[in-house]
Each structure stands twice: as structure tokens, then as C-alpha cells.
Amino acid sequence: MKTCDAVIIGAGVIGAAVGLEMARKGLKTLNVDMAPAAGYGSTAGSCAIIRTHYSTLEGSAFAYEGFYYWKNWSDYLGCDDERGLAEFRQTGCVVMKTAANDFLSNVKSHMDALGIPYEDLDASAVRGKLPYFDTRLYYPPKRPDDEGFGEPTGEELPGGVYFPYAGYITDPQLSAHNLQRAAEAAGGEFLFRKRVVEIDKDEGGRVAGVTLDDGTKISTRVVVNVAGPHSYKVNELAGATDDMKIRTRALKQEVVHVPMPVADYDEIGMVTSDSDIACYTRPEKGGFVLIGSEDPPCDPREWVDPDDWDRNFSEQWRVQALRAAQRIRNLGIPSQMKGVTELYDVTDDWIPIYDKSCVPGFYMACGSSGNQFKNAGVAGAMMADLIEKVEAGHDHDADPVQFSLKHIGRTTNIGFYSRLRTINPESSFSVLG
């Protein structure tokens, strides 16, 4: 029987970061993933957008800390990768001001509190940043078959906010591979094409090991659930759901790739977020615009079984492309659908769970899809710190661990991400977090 200090279920970008940070604390770690390589699940389908603006102060602080991990990616990893390092393109991000987001007053108050730079833009300045944009109002977001779709509902957007500390990672799967190599350099191990089918416990109910789908047993006193869209199944497997007030589910998402509208879009394009049309965009390699959905109320959400779902594009692909065409001039929409279909791992309030559980030795970093890729490095460090303190006897439920955000000189209350929290009313209840 193989023995290790901790088994991390999942080797996506956050699972690999947890493995790295725990290995750096001197633990013998093993990341187990059913995929053939690190980051081949939902991480590979991530839009990999880096930004600092969130609907909550704690979320904004966490993202601001996470920004510096990507900004100093090579230094953070501290090792080479034979495939090269993931590239962070700091393009900046423009978020449109709308009534739906309270004209970003709340977000700007968070930026002011944290000292994060931003620039207020009127509609003319938005067009200066994004010359391919039509700034007319179309709110509320509609589906193409709805009456009035594509017809302006007002004169012009009141403007936007430009956030310079934003951009995207060009190859999200490579970023997970980078983290794997860094974890291995610290002594961690990875096992692929294997699935955890049992979480074994001792007579006292504490985690004692895991059993894999090939019958292999691994002895360990710590298991960390970073299984992405399968996280709820792993929580059930561990018997860890009894006291959870926040749950996770798997949600199908479609991301659209259409040809760039202007020849220099790859140079002048940046991340945009636009609740007026319920889309976000960024440049995508190969000469494309990437278009994601901000999950407006008019769109049905497709909750699925992560082991049995349809990977084909649906009508939602066309819906998102046509919405974006309201905003982006000369956006061509080809008949052949290109892009990505993948699953999100979503909590009830779209804020992740980074926590212990009611099962001693079982921890969870789940519900992170859609808005936590950018926080992988800091989430890994925070989980490693939480696990270390709880294993040393700290009662995190009664007295939440405080984690130091070393780059921004601030601490964060890990209880904010508790499985025991009530639904946070400050959340956007969408991919925006």
C-alpha cells in the first residue's frame, strides 16, 4: 500500500496549486486525476481571465493578491517547464456601467478600499479604448427570438471603468502543467487516468486513505477535494455533506470563438465585461474573439451529471454570438460553430468553498469554476495554510483561520468561504462572482 501525507483529488489549476503549496510545506503529496494530464478538465476550457473586480470586498482582495502570482509567474514557480511557461497578457479590462451593476459604484468602492487602480470612462472614452464598439444601450439582455432583440433601448451606455490590472492567460492547460512541474520539484507526485472510488476511514471516522478504480489503496490522513465539476460527488463519497449549507453543482457552459472584427484586434483587443448585453469577451489565439455568457435571467441554466452530459454546442452558441454582435461592429458569425463546451463547478452563490469538512481529515476547494482560475496560486497557498492549522488542532469552524495576503499586505478571513455560511447577498450570482 502506497502511503502519503495528503491526497489531492484533482490536478486542474487549483488542485495542482494546492499540491504545490502543500509539498512546499514538506508534505508528501499525491494529486490523483481521471484525466490524462494536469489541467485537461474544466481548466483547459477556462477563459482564464485575470481581473481584480468582484462584487465583494473579500473577493476583490483575494483576486488582487492572485494578480501578483500571475504577474510574477516564473518567480512563483521557481522552476522550468520543458513546455515553457504560461503567458499572462496584461491587456486591461473595460467593464460597462449599467443599472444592473449599479454603475459599478460598489465595485469602485472596493477598489478604493484596496488601493487598486482604475479609470472612469464616459461613452466616448470607451470607444477610444475599444474603437470597434457600438455603445448604444440594449438592456435588458434578450434572446434572438424575443421581441425587440437587436434594437437599442436607449441612447448610449453611461460609460465604463477601465481596470489596468487585468488580462488573460493564453494557455490555461499549460498553467496547470507549470504548477505540476513546480510541485514535483518540491517533492509532490501526480497520478493520472485514475479515479478515487472510495474514501476510507478509521474506526473514529477520520480519513485513513483512498481506493482507486483499479483497486489500488493509498494510505493518507488528509484528502483534499479539488475535483471541479465532480466535487459534489466526491463530497458525497466522503460523507461530508451532512452539515453543508452551501452545495455545488455541475453547470454546462458554452464559449464562442468567432473571427476577429478588425485586423489589429489581437493588438488592441482587451477583456470586456458587459452586463448590458450579458457577454464578456477577450482575444483568443488563432485570430478569434472569445465570447462568454454572464448568465442573464433570460437564459436557462443546464445543470448536468458530469459523467453523462452532451458536449455538443446548443442554441446558446448562437445566442451569445448574436448578443456580442450588437456591441462589436462588423462581427462575422460563421455557420460552423467553434469554441469550447465545458462544465462549471458552481456553488449556490457562485462564491467558492475553501474549507474543512465535518469529516476529520477531509477538506474541500470546490465551487470555484467561472471566476476562480485567476486565484489559483493564492487559493493553493490558503488551503495549505488552513490544512496545516486545522491538522495542528485549530477549530476553524468556531474561530476561522486568518490568512495573510502577502503581496497586498492584508489578511483575509477564510470563514468567508465556509461551507457553513449563508448565501452571500452581495454576490452577483453569476460567473462574475
PEKAJO-V707197 format. One record per run of one state. SS is the DSSP state (alpha for helix, beta for strand, coil for the rest). FROM is the first residue (numbers start at 0). TO is the last residue. Records with the same first field share a line. If there is no record, write none. Layout:
SS = FROM-TO ; FROM-TO
This chain:
coil = 0-0 ; 3-4 ; 9-11 ; 24-27 ; 33-47 ; 50-55 ; 71-71 ; 77-86 ; 89-91 ; 96-97 ; 114-117 ; 121-121 ; 129-131 ; 133-158 ; 163-165 ; 169-170 ; 185-187 ; 192-194 ; 201-205 ; 212-215 ; 219-221 ; 225-226 ; 238-246 ; 259-263 ; 268-269 ; 274-277 ; 284-286 ; 293-301 ; 305-306 ; 308-313 ; 328-337 ; 347-351 ; 356-360 ; 366-366 ; 368-371 ; 391-400 ; 405-408 ; 417-432
beta = 1-2 ; 5-8 ; 28-32 ; 48-49 ; 87-88 ; 92-95 ; 118-120 ; 132-132 ; 159-162 ; 166-168 ; 188-191 ; 195-200 ; 206-211 ; 216-218 ; 222-224 ; 247-258 ; 270-273 ; 278-283 ; 287-292 ; 302-304 ; 307-307 ; 327-327 ; 338-346 ; 352-355 ; 361-365 ; 367-367 ; 401-404 ; 409-412
alpha = 12-23 ; 56-70 ; 72-76 ; 98-113 ; 122-128 ; 171-184 ; 227-237 ; 264-267 ; 314-326 ; 372-390 ; 413-416
